[in-house]
Amino acid sequence: MMKIGKMRRKKPSETIRIPVMDIEKKTIPVICSWCGKITSLKEWEIECGKRIAPTHGICQRCLESAPLNASSDFPGKRSEI
């Protein structure tokens, strides 16, 4: 990671050159939190050398089978519906 704080401008109107970091495109799987299946693949631009991990969502099938009032399943939460 580059530290920009050490670069000082002499005048407020002066611009500072910031080197471009190497970026690579990585494909990250989106996993359904309910059934565990991979629902899609997303392409992200990540700094070179950085590790990635899957992200989570909900697939269409699980979304359709989810109860309409899912917030009532949690104690202490009240539904607006």
N, C-alpha and C positions, 0 to 999 in steps of 0.2 A: 504494500500500500504506500502511496506517495504522500509525503508530508508537504502540504502547501503553505503552512504557517511560516516557514523559514524564508519564503520568497517575499521580499518587501518591494513595494512600489516606491519610487522616488517622488513621483507626482501623482495626484489623484486621477489624472487623465491617462496615465501610462498603463498599458496593458501588460499582462504577465503571460508568458508562454507556459502552457501546461502540457507536458508530454502525454500523448495518447497511450492508454494502457492496451495491451493485447487482449482482444475480446474474441471469444469463439462461441459458435452456436452449439447448444447442447439440447438433446431431446429428453424431456422429463415425462415419465409416465404419470397419469392421473389415475389413482386407485379409488374405487368406491369404498367408502368407510363402512357401508352396511354389508355388502356381499364379498368384498375383497378382490373383485375382478378389475382388470385394467379397462377403464372406460374410454380413454383417449390418450393422445400423446401431444404435448405442448412443446414448442421450440422457444428457448430462451437464449438471450445473449449473456454469457457469463464470463467473468475475468478468467484468463488462462490459468490453469493450475488449481482452480477452486473445485471442490467436490460438490456434487449435487445429490439430492435425495428425492424420492417420489413425493408428490403432493396428493392430497386427498380431496374428494368431492363425493357426489352421489350420482349413480347412474339413473337413467330414465326409468328403468324397470322398478328399482327400489323407490324412486321418488313417487311413482304412481301408486305403489303399494303402501307408502307411508301414511299413517293416520293424519287426517286434516288438522287435528288439534294436538299435534305432537308435544307442545309445550306443557300440556296437562300431565304428561308422564313424569315431570320433575316436581318433587315436593317443594312447596313454597312459591311456585310460579303460578300466576293466574293468566288465563287466556283472555284475549281481547274479543274473541269470536263469540 
